[in-house]
């Protein structure tokens, strides 16, 4: 990790949540204390999300590191409505994979499913389904949200533009994941590392998800469980 140079990329719609600011400051301090250089944060304000992500990605690729020589090696995508522990970046970086997301859950009033997706045997390459149960291990998946995701530089360099698009087929996160996988990259989720997602008004956590699943047994009980292979982060 001592050779990594990380830039944080955050599209901000209105205002960042106070708990997010606390989380990010503590994470940067922890990362530096453990030899992982977080040199800069880039953010956009009140911009359509696909434009925001494309703008941040372009700037991050072009910019030289702020406090060391060379370009940034990794991009940490964060949404400004999450709460996480100081060690999050170090944990994700230790996996050393193309793209890896922490696990968080939807904050919608009627949707607290994991923001982790798999494909089905459908001809539509953009059609993905939430992974209803995520094991406590590192797993390969087909798509993730960009709320807490670490990406190697070469993913952007070798994935064709437009990187992020929003249309009737998919949101910008799934659209990017489709293009990245087509370019040969693998996407992972660390199911053992769980975040809080600031909802209205509580923070959506694993406890919220488990209660949601209990309250919706009939809706999801007939879903086929998928066998996933992965290695647990020790």
trRosetta pair geometry for C-beta under 8 A, 3 or more apart (Angstrom, degrees):
i j d omega theta_ij theta_ji phi_ij phi_ji
1 4 5.2 -43 -162 13 57 122
1 34 7.4 5 97 127 147 93
1 35 5.8 109 95 103 103 100
1 36 4.7 -45 161 -87 121 93
1 90 7.0 16 -131 -134 165 75
1 93 5.3 76 -114 133 113 134
1 94 7.3 -38 -60 -79 123 63
2 35 4.7 -45 -91 168 83 118
2 36 7.7 -97 -86 -81 37 47
3 73 7.2 64 130 -27 78 169
4 36 5.9 -9 72 -143 120 81
4 37 6.5 178 95 42 68 83
4 73 5.2 -126 -142 73 58 131
4 74 5.5 -2 -162 4 108 125
4 93 6.2 -82 -23 -151 176 133
5 37 5.2 -24 -114 88 61 120
5 39 5.9 1 -169 -8 91 129
5 65 5.0 -46 174 -106 147 134
5 68 6.0 -135 -106 63 134 128
5 70 6.7 147 17 89 156 109
5 71 7.6 159 78 113 132 36
5 72 5.2 -127 108 -128 96 52
5 73 5.0 103 42 8 75 93
5 74 7.2 157 74 27 42 78
6 31 7.5 -69 44 170 142 152
6 36 6.8 20 -1 164 130 95
6 37 6.5 160 21 94 80 60
6 38 4.8 -37 77 -106 110 66
6 39 6.9 148 66 11 52 77
6 72 6.7 72 -135 -158 14 104
6 73 7.3 -51 -69 61 53 79
6 74 4.8 -28 -103 77 80 102
6 75 7.4 155 -154 -97 69 18
6 76 5.6 33 -176 -15 117 111
6 89 6.8 97 164 -166 175 135
6 93 7.8 -82 -69 -86 136 129
6 150 7.9 -44 -129 -136 122 104
7 38 7.7 133 -96 -160 24 66
7 39 6.4 -44 -83 62 73 86
7 40 4.9 -12 -125 69 93 92
7 41 7.1 162 -172 -97 69 28
7 42 6.2 26 165 -3 115 104
7 60 5.2 -175 84 -135 145 109
7 63 7.6 94 -86 75 161 126
7 72 4.5 -45 -8 -119 110 156
7 74 7.7 171 25 90 62 55
7 75 5.9 -22 68 -114 86 67
7 76 7.3 -170 90 26 37 79
8 24 7.1 97 -163 -153 167 119
8 28 8.0 -74 -28 -80 140 107
8 38 6.5 29 -31 -165 103 113
8 40 7.3 -153 31 103 74 48
8 41 4.2 -20 68 -113 109 82
8 42 7.1 175 88 26 56 61
8 76 4.9 -33 -107 74 66 105
8 78 5.9 -13 -166 13 104 120
9 41 7.7 -177 -72 -160 27 60
9 42 5.2 -8 -111 67 69 99
9 43 7.5 156 -163 -83 42 51
9 53 7.7 85 146 -134 127 64
9 56 4.3 115 -158 162 116 134
9 57 7.2 50 -146 -68 163 56
9 60 6.0 -57 -75 -53 124 144
9 75 5.5 5 -3 -173 125 104
9 76 6.9 160 20 77 74 48
9 77 5.3 -32 72 -102 100 63
9 78 7.3 145 72 24 47 69
10 16 7.6 24 152 -94 142 121
10 41 6.6 -3 12 -175 113 105
10 42 7.3 162 28 87 66 51
10 43 4.5 -22 76 -103 88 98
10 44 8.0 -163 100 24 52 63
10 56 7.8 162 33 -119 26 154
10 77 7.6 143 -81 -161 51 50
10 78 4.9 -28 -90 75 101 86
10 79 6.9 146 -143 -111 84 20
10 80 5.6 90 180 -57 122 92
11 43 6.8 160 -97 -157 20 70
11 44 5.0 -13 -125 52 72 104
11 47 6.6 -104 -151 65 106 100
11 49 5.9 117 124 -133 161 68
11 52 3.6 82 -120 139 126 141
11 53 6.1 -60 -41 -60 134 68
11 56 6.7 -115 -62 -25 84 140
11 79 7.4 -24 58 -114 79 69
11 80 7.9 -122 87 -9 44 104
12 15 7.2 24 178 -123 117 13
12 16 5.8 -61 -123 -57 124 84
12 43 5.2 29 -8 177 110 121
12 44 6.5 -178 31 81 70 50
12 45 5.3 -17 77 -102 102 62
12 46 7.7 -22 102 -29 74 51
12 80 5.0 40 -108 -14 86 153
13 46 6.5 74 -166 -95 42 46
13 49 7.9 -25 -78 -75 102 90
13 80 7.8 -156 19 47 75 121
14 46 7.3 66 -88 -79 42 84
15 80 7.8 -145 128 136 33 140
16 20 5.0 -117 177 79 99 129
16 21 5.7 109 117 -54 126 92
16 80 3.8 -103 -116 -168 81 124
16 81 7.9 -146 -148 -61 56 53
17 20 4.3 96 64 -3 86 106
17 21 7.4 -155 94 -7 49 81
17 80 6.2 152 10 149 76 76
17 81 5.3 93 -15 -119 127 54
17 82 7.9 156 45 26 131 27
17 83 7.7 -75 104 -60 135 87
17 198 4.9 156 -90 -20 167 171
18 21 5.7 -53 -154 32 38 112
18 22 6.6 36 151 -16 68 103
19 22 5.5 -49 -148 37 38 114
19 23 6.2 43 151 -23 66 106
19 83 4.6 -24 139 -96 123 110
19 196 7.7 -43 131 88 142 130
19 198 6.7 153 54 -78 123 124
19 203 7.5 -57 80 -85 165 134
20 23 5.5 -54 -146 36 32 114
20 24 6.2 25 159 -18 67 107
20 78 7.8 145 -164 154 112 119
20 80 5.1 117 133 -168 168 57
20 81 6.4 -62 -58 -85 136 15
20 82 5.9 83 -107 57 99 53
20 83 6.7 -100 -76 -78 56 57
20 198 7.3 -79 -44 -17 102 136
21 24 6.1 -56 -142 37 28 105
21 25 6.4 26 159 -17 63 108
22 25 6.2 -59 -148 37 27 108
22 26 6.3 19 159 -11 64 112
23 26 6.1 -66 -150 42 26 106
23 27 6.1 26 155 -22 65 111
23 82 7.0 -103 79 107 164 76
23 83 5.4 -175 -60 -145 141 49
23 84 4.9 92 -168 47 133 68
23 85 7.7 -38 -142 -40 95 9
23 86 7.8 -154 -159 -76 58 53
23 88 8.0 27 175 2 106 138
24 27 5.5 -52 -143 36 32 114
24 28 6.4 33 158 -20 65 103
24 41 7.5 54 171 -97 137 148
24 78 6.9 129 -96 130 116 168
25 28 6.0 -54 -150 34 29 109
25 29 6.5 26 154 -15 63 108
26 29 5.8 -56 -147 39 32 112
26 30 6.1 32 155 -19 66 109
26 85 8.0 -84 112 -180 126 39
26 86 4.2 -92 141 -91 98 102
27 30 5.8 -56 -145 39 29 110
27 31 6.1 32 156 -23 65 108
27 38 7.7 70 120 -30 87 167
27 84 6.8 28 -70 94 131 107
27 85 7.8 108 -87 113 91 38
27 86 5.1 -168 -88 -143 48 50
27 87 7.7 -121 -125 -14 76 12
27 88 5.7 -34 -122 40 125 100
27 89 5.6 105 176 -6 111 110
28 31 5.7 -54 -146 34 29 113
28 32 6.5 26 158 -15 63 105
28 38 4.8 -116 -130 75 84 142
29 32 6.1 -57 -150 37 28 107
29 33 6.3 28 153 -19 63 110
29 86 7.0 -49 68 -148 88 123
30 33 5.7 -59 -149 37 30 113
30 34 6.4 7 159 -1 66 112
30 86 3.6 122 -28 159 149 111
30 87 5.8 -104 149 -76 147 53
30 89 7.8 147 86 42 103 101
30 90 6.9 -98 129 -15 104 126
31 34 6.2 -74 -150 48 27 96
31 36 4.1 -79 -174 80 89 107
31 37 7.6 -159 136 -44 107 5
31 38 5.0 66 89 -16 147 115
31 86 8.0 -144 -30 171 69 80
31 89 5.0 -9 -89 75 127 133
31 90 6.0 -170 -108 -52 72 92
32 35 7.8 77 -171 -48 29 11
32 36 6.9 -95 -71 68 29 59
32 37 6.9 58 -105 -108 74 45
32 38 6.7 -92 -53 28 86 88
34 90 5.4 12 88 -102 149 141
36 89 6.3 177 123 119 150 115
36 90 5.8 -162 -5 -91 151 81
36 93 6.1 155 -125 34 141 169
37 67 7.4 -144 -167 73 122 113
37 68 6.7 8 172 -5 164 141
38 76 7.6 -31 -123 17 109 141
38 89 6.9 2 -69 160 126 175
39 65 5.3 28 97 -164 172 89
39 66 4.4 170 160 39 108 102
39 67 5.1 -155 -137 24 109 97
39 68 6.8 -113 -92 16 144 95
39 72 7.3 -145 47 -99 121 98
40 63 7.7 -79 68 122 161 145
40 65 7.8 -172 -6 -153 116 54
40 66 4.7 128 -56 -22 114 135
40 72 7.9 -94 43 -81 109 129
42 56 5.2 150 112 -141 122 92
42 59 5.9 166 -149 96 156 131
42 60 6.1 -136 18 -69 151 94
43 56 7.5 5 -112 -101 22 122
43 80 7.9 59 -136 -62 131 125
44 47 4.5 -49 151 25 128 134
44 51 7.9 -172 171 110 165 83
44 52 4.1 -157 63 -140 149 96
44 55 5.9 86 -77 78 138 132
44 56 6.2 -108 -24 -55 109 102
47 51 5.3 -115 165 92 106 109
47 52 4.1 138 92 -73 114 95
47 55 7.0 -37 145 21 162 145
48 51 4.5 69 70 17 91 113
48 52 6.6 -169 84 -17 40 91
48 166 7.6 -127 166 27 108 141
49 52 5.4 -54 -143 34 31 116
49 53 6.3 26 162 -16 66 104
49 164 7.6 -112 127 159 76 136
49 166 6.8 85 69 -49 99 141
49 172 5.7 -157 116 13 105 145
50 53 6.0 -53 -144 37 32 106
50 54 6.3 30 157 -15 64 108
50 164 4.3 -172 -147 128 77 101
50 165 5.6 61 -148 -120 147 19
50 166 4.6 -143 -34 -12 132 99
50 172 4.3 -172 -91 -94 86 133
51 54 5.9 -60 -147 41 28 109
51 55 6.1 29 156 -21 65 111
52 55 5.8 -59 -148 36 26 111
52 56 6.3 23 157 -16 64 108
53 56 5.8 -54 -144 38 31 110
53 57 6.2 32 157 -20 65 108
53 77 7.8 19 -130 -129 104 127
53 146 6.9 41 -114 113 135 170
53 163 7.1 -125 123 102 105 115
53 164 4.2 73 84 -21 125 168
53 172 5.9 149 29 149 147 143
53 176 7.7 -93 139 -56 146 144
54 57 5.8 -57 -145 37 29 111
54 58 6.3 31 157 -20 64 106
54 161 7.9 82 -138 -140 112 106
54 162 6.7 -34 -104 -163 135 91
54 163 5.8 159 -103 51 81 104
54 164 5.1 -137 -52 42 86 105
55 58 6.0 -54 -148 34 28 111
55 59 6.4 22 157 -14 63 109
56 59 6.0 -60 -148 40 29 108
56 60 6.1 26 157 -19 66 111
57 60 5.9 -58 -144 37 28 110
57 61 6.4 28 159 -20 63 107
57 75 7.3 26 -116 -142 72 169
57 156 5.5 -171 -168 -132 112 138
57 163 5.8 -36 72 50 169 164
57 164 7.6 154 -4 -10 140 114
58 61 6.1 -60 -153 34 26 109
58 62 6.4 12 159 -10 63 114
59 62 6.1 -67 -147 42 28 105
59 63 5.9 24 163 -26 68 117
60 63 6.2 -55 -133 30 25 109
60 72 5.9 -58 -180 49 90 146
60 75 5.5 71 150 -103 158 120
60 156 7.8 97 85 31 110 174
61 71 7.5 11 -166 -168 42 132
61 153 7.4 129 -113 -157 76 93
61 156 5.8 -133 -77 118 120 137
61 157 7.1 149 -134 -77 122 77
63 71 7.5 123 86 -136 49 79
63 72 7.1 30 80 -11 91 111
64 69 7.8 -42 -171 -153 111 40
64 70 7.1 148 -151 98 80 18
64 71 6.4 -83 -118 -91 47 57
65 68 4.7 -28 114 63 143 74
65 69 6.8 38 49 90 120 7
65 70 5.7 26 -1 75 122 64
65 71 6.6 165 -34 -140 85 12
65 72 6.0 138 -84 -67 83 64
70 73 7.9 18 129 -49 125 90
71 153 6.9 100 119 -134 115 154
72 75 6.7 79 129 -70 132 73
72 153 6.4 158 103 -87 71 118
73 152 7.1 -37 161 -148 73 70
73 153 5.4 -96 -159 -20 35 122
74 93 7.1 30 -166 -111 177 100
74 150 6.0 1 180 -172 121 94
74 151 6.7 153 -160 78 70 44
74 152 5.9 -45 -104 -108 77 43
74 153 6.5 -91 -72 -38 32 78
75 150 7.5 159 83 -154 46 49
75 151 4.8 -19 62 63 94 99
75 153 7.0 113 -17 -88 93 58
75 156 7.1 52 3 -23 145 133
76 89 6.1 -33 -105 -114 151 108
76 92 7.8 117 -118 82 104 146
76 149 7.5 166 -156 86 50 40
76 150 5.2 -17 -104 -101 75 75
76 151 7.8 177 -82 21 30 72
77 146 4.4 -54 136 -179 146 93
77 147 7.4 48 123 30 95 3
77 148 7.3 -157 92 -109 71 10
77 149 4.7 -4 55 59 108 89
77 150 7.8 -160 22 -74 72 28
77 151 6.7 38 -11 -3 105 114
78 82 6.6 -119 -167 41 89 128
78 147 6.9 24 -154 172 40 46
78 148 5.9 35 -114 -100 70 61
79 82 5.7 96 73 -18 84 107
79 145 7.9 -31 -20 147 134 116
79 146 7.1 110 -46 101 99 71
79 147 4.0 -44 10 -131 119 76
79 148 7.3 -76 21 -44 83 68
81 107 7.4 -80 133 -6 131 164
81 147 7.8 -62 62 -144 82 116
81 197 6.6 41 121 -166 95 65
81 198 4.3 -118 -177 47 83 107
82 104 6.4 -74 -122 -100 116 159
82 147 5.8 127 -54 166 135 108
82 148 5.8 -177 175 -57 174 116
82 195 5.1 -7 -167 165 113 137
82 196 6.6 139 -166 79 60 59
82 197 6.0 -28 -107 -104 73 55
82 198 6.9 -131 -77 -6 21 88
83 195 6.5 151 71 -177 51 82
83 196 3.7 -12 57 63 106 116
83 197 7.9 -134 21 -54 80 17
83 198 6.6 101 -23 -55 99 90
83 203 5.8 -23 19 -142 135 144
84 88 4.5 17 152 -54 131 148
84 102 6.9 65 -119 106 135 174
84 148 6.6 130 -63 -123 150 144
84 195 4.7 -37 -85 -120 97 99
84 196 7.2 -160 -64 28 52 76
85 88 5.8 139 67 -45 68 87
87 90 5.0 -64 -165 50 72 114
87 91 5.5 75 136 -30 92 103
88 91 5.9 -62 -151 35 28 110
88 92 6.4 19 159 -12 66 108
88 102 6.2 -34 -155 -67 110 146
88 148 7.0 -69 176 -170 138 123
88 193 6.7 127 -130 178 76 130
88 195 7.5 42 -114 -86 138 104
89 92 5.9 -58 -145 41 32 106
89 93 5.9 31 158 -21 67 111
89 150 7.0 123 -140 -82 69 130
90 93 5.8 -55 -140 38 27 112
90 94 6.4 37 157 -32 61 103
91 94 5.9 -52 -155 21 28 115
91 95 7.9 34 150 -25 56 95
91 102 7.9 69 90 -93 121 104
91 190 6.8 141 139 160 109 170
91 193 5.4 146 124 -93 146 147
91 233 6.6 71 -168 162 95 155
92 95 6.2 -48 -171 15 40 112
92 100 5.2 173 -159 96 91 117
92 102 6.5 -78 -74 -55 118 87
92 148 8.0 -154 -67 152 149 88
92 150 4.3 137 138 2 130 138
92 190 6.5 -131 -101 -6 72 144
92 193 7.2 -127 -64 74 80 166
93 96 7.3 38 167 -64 51 60
93 150 6.3 -124 -72 -177 63 165
94 233 7.0 102 91 -147 122 115
95 100 5.1 96 71 -72 148 167
95 138 5.9 159 -123 -121 126 147
95 188 6.6 -149 158 91 150 152
95 190 6.7 -134 -55 -73 144 115
95 233 6.9 -62 -78 -94 94 117
97 100 5.1 96 63 -50 114 111
97 138 7.9 158 -19 -176 147 131
97 186 6.4 -78 -176 88 110 105
97 188 5.0 38 100 7 160 137
98 151 7.3 1 154 -146 61 65
98 152 5.5 -84 -144 22 48 117
98 154 7.9 -83 -133 76 90 96
98 155 5.6 117 -179 -77 96 114
98 180 7.5 156 142 171 131 120
98 185 4.2 180 168 -163 159 99
98 186 5.2 128 26 53 125 65
98 187 7.1 -68 83 -75 108 45
98 188 7.9 128 52 0 74 97
99 144 7.4 -175 139 35 113 124
99 149 6.3 7 -173 179 91 111
99 150 7.3 170 -149 87 45 51
99 151 5.0 3 -107 -107 84 80
99 152 7.4 -104 -61 13 58 78
99 155 6.0 87 -58 -103 103 160
99 177 7.8 -158 105 -115 161 85
99 180 6.6 37 -19 153 148 157
99 185 6.3 69 -6 152 109 122
99 186 7.2 -166 37 97 85 46
99 187 4.7 -25 79 -115 117 70
99 188 6.7 160 91 25 60 70
100 138 7.4 -30 -136 -141 123 107
100 149 6.9 173 88 -151 35 68
100 150 5.4 -8 59 56 85 95
100 187 7.8 164 -83 -167 39 50
100 188 4.4 -17 -107 75 82 103
100 189 7.1 157 -160 -95 65 22
100 190 6.0 50 175 -28 111 98
101 115 7.9 -106 153 99 148 96
101 116 7.2 -176 81 -95 133 91
101 144 3.8 -168 -4 164 153 155
101 145 6.8 116 -147 60 152 62
101 146 7.9 -107 -104 -105 119 29
101 147 7.6 68 -154 55 114 73
101 148 6.0 102 -160 85 75 71
101 149 4.2 -29 -93 -96 84 90
101 150 7.9 179 -82 18 37 63
101 187 7.7 15 -6 -179 103 93
101 188 7.3 -178 22 95 67 54
101 189 5.0 -26 66 -111 93 75
101 190 7.2 -158 88 19 43 75
102 148 4.2 -36 38 112 109 129
102 149 7.7 -134 14 -73 67 49
102 189 7.7 46 162 -159 6 74
102 190 5.8 -32 -111 59 49 105
102 193 4.6 -85 -133 110 92 106
102 194 7.0 156 169 -107 98 15
102 195 5.2 83 121 -29 131 110
103 114 6.1 -39 -160 -140 96 113
103 116 6.7 -29 -123 -40 83 130
103 134 5.7 175 -127 106 136 156
103 189 5.9 81 -78 173 84 110
103 190 6.6 -121 -22 86 90 59
103 191 5.2 65 -56 -127 143 44
103 192 7.8 127 6 34 128 19
103 193 6.3 139 17 79 86 56
103 194 4.9 -40 80 -101 102 67
103 195 6.9 174 82 12 47 78
104 114 7.5 129 84 -145 29 64
104 115 5.7 -5 80 26 78 117
104 145 7.4 -74 62 59 104 132
104 147 5.8 -77 50 90 143 140
104 148 6.3 101 -14 18 127 125
104 194 6.9 128 -85 -163 53 62
104 195 4.2 -34 -81 62 109 105
104 196 7.5 -8 -129 83 106 5
104 197 4.8 116 176 -54 117 110
104 204 7.6 88 180 95 88 102
105 112 4.9 26 157 -179 124 72
105 113 6.6 179 -152 96 86 16
105 114 5.7 -57 -101 -93 71 43
105 115 6.7 174 -123 -15 18 84
105 197 5.8 -140 63 14 63 135
105 204 5.1 -124 82 142 103 115
105 205 7.4 86 28 171 125 6
105 206 7.2 149 -24 -88 133 41
105 208 6.5 -178 85 83 148 109
105 209 4.6 -139 -104 -71 157 116
106 111 4.3 -38 111 124 146 93
106 112 5.5 -147 68 -116 82 24
106 113 5.4 24 10 49 119 63
106 114 7.8 -18 -13 34 81 1
106 115 6.0 131 -61 -65 71 90
106 130 8.0 -54 -26 -112 125 147
106 197 7.3 -125 177 101 7 165
106 204 7.2 -82 94 149 34 164
107 112 7.4 48 -98 -106 25 73
107 197 4.6 -139 -61 129 110 116
107 198 6.9 11 -120 86 154 36
107 199 3.9 -166 -161 -96 103 85
107 200 7.4 101 156 -1 108 75
107 204 4.6 -154 -104 -5 76 143
108 111 3.9 25 64 46 120 99
108 112 7.5 -143 58 -59 69 53
109 200 7.5 -45 -73 62 88 108
112 204 5.8 -157 -131 -157 103 123
112 208 5.2 -131 -153 132 150 100
112 209 4.9 -155 138 -98 108 60
112 212 4.0 180 54 -34 122 163
113 130 4.3 52 138 155 138 157
113 132 6.5 -61 -141 -117 111 56
113 209 7.3 102 -111 -136 23 101
113 212 7.5 -128 -58 117 54 142
114 130 6.1 147 66 -174 70 101
114 131 5.7 -41 75 72 128 83
114 132 7.5 149 23 -143 103 13
114 134 5.0 107 -92 -23 170 127
114 209 7.1 46 -57 -134 71 146
115 130 7.6 -55 -107 -125 26 103
115 144 6.7 75 125 -167 82 65
115 145 3.9 -18 154 -7 127 129
115 147 6.6 52 91 14 159 128
116 130 6.8 83 67 -156 56 66
116 131 4.5 -43 101 33 102 116
116 134 5.7 78 47 -87 154 131
116 141 5.4 -89 -176 -136 97 170
116 143 7.8 156 -166 89 41 57
116 144 5.6 -11 -113 -109 65 80
116 145 7.8 -80 -65 2 45 83
116 189 4.8 -3 -119 -71 130 166
116 191 8.0 -12 -56 -88 170 90
117 128 3.8 45 168 155 130 129
117 129 6.3 142 -152 66 81 29
117 130 6.0 -54 -97 -95 70 38
117 131 6.5 -160 -100 -19 16 85
117 141 6.5 114 67 162 44 119
117 142 5.7 -77 108 73 81 94
117 143 4.0 -15 65 66 117 98
117 144 6.9 -165 21 -75 83 34
117 174 6.5 -11 53 -105 163 107
117 177 7.7 133 63 82 119 162
118 128 6.6 150 72 -160 21 88
118 129 6.0 -33 65 63 73 84
118 131 5.4 84 -13 -74 106 95
118 141 5.9 -98 -78 -155 77 84
118 142 5.0 111 -132 11 40 115
118 143 7.9 -162 -67 28 22 78
118 226 6.6 -27 80 -21 178 174
119 122 7.4 -132 -177 37 87 88
119 125 7.7 -26 -125 -151 136 50
119 127 7.2 92 -139 89 78 68
119 128 5.7 -60 -85 -108 60 73
119 129 7.5 121 -122 16 17 84
119 142 4.6 149 -18 -111 90 171
120 127 6.9 -55 41 115 97 106
120 129 5.9 51 -34 -6 109 126
122 127 4.9 -36 84 73 144 139
124 127 4.0 70 91 -11 114 113
124 169 7.4 -159 -173 -148 113 100
125 178 5.7 105 140 -148 106 126
126 169 4.1 45 92 162 166 106
126 170 4.1 -132 -172 -32 114 124
126 174 6.4 95 -160 131 78 119
126 175 6.9 2 -125 -92 112 67
126 178 6.0 -42 -96 -65 66 156
128 142 5.9 -165 -123 98 118 125
128 143 5.2 -42 -121 31 168 134
128 170 7.4 61 13 -119 105 122
128 174 5.5 -153 18 -137 138 130
131 134 5.5 83 112 -76 120 84
131 141 6.5 -88 -34 -125 143 126
131 189 8.0 -168 42 37 149 157
131 226 7.3 -81 -135 39 96 132
132 213 7.6 114 177 -113 96 116
132 220 5.5 155 -146 -163 146 130
132 223 5.4 87 -2 102 155 162
133 225 6.9 -17 45 -127 129 94
134 139 7.2 -151 -158 30 83 140
134 189 6.5 -70 -151 114 132 136
134 191 4.1 -165 148 -122 101 118
135 139 6.3 105 52 -48 100 133
135 191 5.2 102 84 88 45 162
135 228 6.1 -165 13 67 126 121
135 230 7.0 164 79 43 123 127
136 191 5.2 -130 -107 113 23 100
136 192 4.4 73 -174 -90 76 79
136 232 7.1 28 117 -124 77 104
137 190 8.0 -96 145 -151 23 53
137 191 5.6 8 42 50 40 111
137 192 6.1 52 -74 -35 25 106
137 228 8.0 169 72 108 114 111
137 230 4.4 145 123 95 112 117
137 231 6.5 -171 -177 100 110 18
137 232 4.3 -72 -118 -87 96 67
137 233 7.3 160 -146 -2 52 69
138 188 5.7 6 -175 -179 91 128
138 189 7.5 173 -147 86 51 40
138 190 5.3 -21 -97 -106 76 67
138 191 7.3 -165 -78 16 23 79
138 192 7.6 -48 -46 11 62 105
138 230 4.7 -165 87 178 56 117
138 231 5.5 -10 52 65 111 66
138 232 7.0 168 8 -107 80 18
138 233 5.8 93 -37 -43 108 92
139 188 6.5 156 81 -152 36 76
139 189 5.7 -15 60 58 87 85
139 191 6.0 32 5 -19 110 118
139 228 4.6 11 -140 161 129 135
139 229 7.6 134 -128 78 80 32
139 230 4.0 -89 -86 -55 58 147
140 186 5.7 -50 -133 -176 116 111
140 187 6.8 104 -159 75 69 53
140 188 5.5 -50 -98 -95 52 75
140 228 7.7 -172 48 -161 64 101
140 229 7.9 1 22 72 100 74
140 230 6.9 180 -5 -90 66 99
141 144 6.3 95 80 -56 132 90
141 187 5.7 -69 71 105 73 100
141 188 6.8 117 15 -130 82 25
141 189 5.2 24 -3 -5 134 109
142 177 6.7 98 145 144 58 128
142 181 6.9 -11 -154 -66 67 159
142 187 6.8 52 177 61 10 128
143 173 6.8 114 176 131 107 87
143 174 4.7 29 -168 -121 156 72
143 177 3.7 139 -118 89 84 162
143 178 7.2 -9 -84 -47 120 67
143 187 6.5 26 -96 109 25 164
144 149 6.0 147 104 -95 126 129
144 173 7.0 -91 100 168 45 120
144 177 6.7 141 27 -88 57 140
144 187 6.0 -168 -2 172 103 121
144 189 5.6 158 -93 -78 129 102
145 149 7.3 -166 100 -36 52 124
145 173 5.0 -4 -132 -174 46 169
146 149 5.2 -81 -136 25 51 131
146 172 7.7 -44 3 102 137 97
146 173 4.8 -151 -15 -109 95 108
146 176 7.5 44 -63 48 126 145
147 195 7.6 -158 121 74 117 155
147 197 7.4 1 170 -109 160 105
148 195 5.6 142 -12 -35 163 156
151 155 5.0 -92 -178 46 105 146
151 156 7.1 84 135 -32 130 94
152 155 5.3 114 68 -16 74 99
153 156 6.4 -63 -171 39 46 101
153 157 6.2 38 143 -19 77 115
154 157 4.9 -57 -138 43 45 116
154 158 5.5 18 169 -3 79 113
155 158 6.8 -73 -141 46 17 90
155 159 5.9 10 165 -17 61 120
155 180 5.7 7 -166 -135 103 118
155 183 7.8 123 -153 88 59 134
155 185 5.3 65 -119 -109 93 163
156 159 6.1 -58 -127 37 25 105
156 163 6.8 -10 -133 -103 83 143
158 183 5.3 147 125 171 93 130
158 184 7.5 -46 130 48 135 106
158 185 7.6 140 81 -45 116 113
159 163 6.2 77 109 -114 118 88
159 176 7.4 53 155 -164 155 78
159 179 5.2 92 -170 129 109 104
159 180 5.0 -35 -99 -94 138 64
159 183 4.7 -134 -100 -1 67 162
159 185 7.2 -47 -67 2 109 134
160 179 6.5 -121 55 -169 75 119
160 183 7.0 175 -3 -80 76 122
162 165 5.3 88 103 -58 126 103
163 176 5.5 25 168 -114 77 102
163 179 6.9 -153 -139 76 48 151
164 172 4.0 30 -169 -166 98 113
164 173 7.9 7 -129 -65 101 36
164 175 6.5 107 -147 82 44 117
164 176 5.4 -17 -90 -61 69 112
165 172 6.2 164 59 -113 23 74
165 175 4.8 -123 55 157 81 161
166 170 7.9 -114 -130 100 47 52
166 171 6.0 -3 -119 -144 89 48
166 172 5.0 -43 -63 -53 87 88
166 175 7.3 -134 -77 -4 39 146
167 170 7.4 27 59 43 70 53
167 175 7.9 91 25 -83 84 141
169 175 7.3 96 92 -89 105 100
170 174 4.0 -109 -177 86 126 120
170 175 4.8 160 92 -57 115 80
170 178 7.2 117 55 -15 167 134
171 174 5.5 87 57 18 75 98
171 175 6.8 -137 98 -8 34 96
172 175 5.5 -56 -142 39 31 116
172 176 6.3 33 159 -21 66 104
173 176 6.0 -54 -152 33 28 108
173 177 6.5 26 152 -17 63 108
174 177 5.5 -55 -147 37 35 113
174 178 6.4 42 154 -24 67 101
175 178 5.9 -51 -153 29 30 113
175 179 6.8 23 153 -12 62 106
176 179 5.8 -62 -153 40 35 107
176 180 6.0 33 153 -20 71 109
177 180 5.6 -53 -141 38 32 112
177 181 6.2 31 160 -18 66 105
177 187 5.7 13 -145 -69 106 161
178 181 6.1 -59 -150 37 26 107
178 182 6.4 25 153 -17 62 109
179 182 5.6 -56 -148 38 32 113
179 183 6.4 27 153 -17 64 109
180 183 5.6 -62 -152 39 32 110
180 185 4.5 -55 168 60 91 126
180 187 6.8 93 98 -60 129 109
181 184 7.8 121 -175 -15 31 8
181 185 6.3 -94 -87 67 36 70
181 186 7.5 65 -113 -101 78 35
181 187 6.6 -59 -71 -9 99 111
188 230 7.9 128 -146 -130 106 121
190 193 4.3 20 113 24 121 109
190 233 6.1 9 -145 -17 114 140
191 194 8.0 14 180 -66 44 86
191 230 7.8 104 14 85 115 161
192 232 6.7 82 -43 -153 145 80
192 233 5.6 -150 54 41 139 105
193 233 7.3 1 -35 46 105 151
194 205 7.1 82 144 -163 121 76
194 206 5.2 -4 -178 -47 161 114
196 203 4.1 8 179 167 120 126
196 204 6.8 142 -166 66 62 46
196 205 5.1 -28 -108 -82 81 89
197 203 6.6 143 66 -169 35 69
197 204 4.2 -26 66 59 97 105
197 205 7.7 180 23 -67 71 42
198 203 5.4 -39 -101 -108 51 78
198 204 7.6 -84 -7 13 3 80
199 202 5.4 4 61 74 110 59
199 203 6.3 151 14 -122 83 18
199 204 4.5 89 -39 -36 121 98
199 208 7.7 154 -11 -141 149 168
202 208 7.2 165 108 -83 125 131
204 208 4.6 -104 -149 69 65 159
204 209 7.4 82 173 -47 92 80
205 208 5.3 113 49 5 55 98
205 209 7.3 -108 110 -1 39 91
206 209 5.3 -53 -151 37 39 115
206 210 6.2 39 153 -21 70 103
207 210 5.8 -52 -146 35 31 109
207 211 6.5 29 155 -15 63 106
208 211 6.0 -59 -152 38 29 109
208 212 6.2 33 150 -23 65 108
209 212 5.5 -55 -149 35 31 115
209 213 6.4 29 155 -18 66 104
210 213 5.8 -51 -148 36 32 110
210 214 6.4 34 152 -19 64 105
211 214 5.6 -53 -148 36 34 113
211 215 6.2 29 155 -16 66 108
212 215 5.9 -60 -147 40 28 108
212 216 6.2 -5 161 9 65 116
213 216 6.1 -75 -138 55 27 91
213 217 7.2 69 157 -78 62 59
213 220 6.6 -68 -142 56 81 148
214 217 6.5 -3 -161 -51 32 97
216 219 4.3 -37 177 35 96 122
216 220 5.8 62 121 -1 99 106
217 220 6.9 -91 -152 51 23 83
217 221 5.4 35 168 -52 70 114
218 221 6.1 -36 -123 7 23 117
220 223 5.1 -26 -170 -4 69 123
